[in-house]
């Protein structure tokens, strides 16, 4: 139940279905995690909005991980809503 490294030469892996439930900041469980960006498409660029995010950016999701944030950032890990197939 933690984020793991994919097999060699595998670019995309299906994420199991997740239930997103809103919680108050005070009620969050603090555990080691990766702040994972979610994008609409594999193109991680778009028009910069007034929020400071790309128009392709959806939100961040906290995924449990036993590796540091830099490990996943260096690998370009992200969630994609739809592939460009």
Residue pairs with C-beta under 8 A, 6 or more apart in sequence:
1 64
2 63
2 64
2 65
2 66
3 34
3 36
3 63
3 64
3 65
3 67
3 72
3 77
5 75
6 13
12 80
12 83
15 79
18 61
20 61
31 64
32 64
32 65
32 66
33 62
33 63
33 64
33 65
34 62
34 63
34 65
34 67
34 69
34 72
34 77
35 60
35 61
35 62
35 69
36 60
36 61
36 62
36 63
36 72
36 77
36 78
36 79
37 44
37 57
37 60
37 78
37 79
38 57
38 58
38 59
38 60
38 61
38 78
38 79
38 80
38 81
39 54
39 56
39 57
39 58
39 78
39 79
39 80
39 81
40 56
40 57
40 58
40 80
40 81
40 82
41 56
41 80
41 81
41 82
41 83
41 84
42 80
42 83
42 84
43 56
43 84
44 54
44 56
44 78
45 54
45 56
46 54
46 55
46 56
46 57
47 54
47 55
48 54
48 55
49 55
58 81
61 79
65 71
65 72
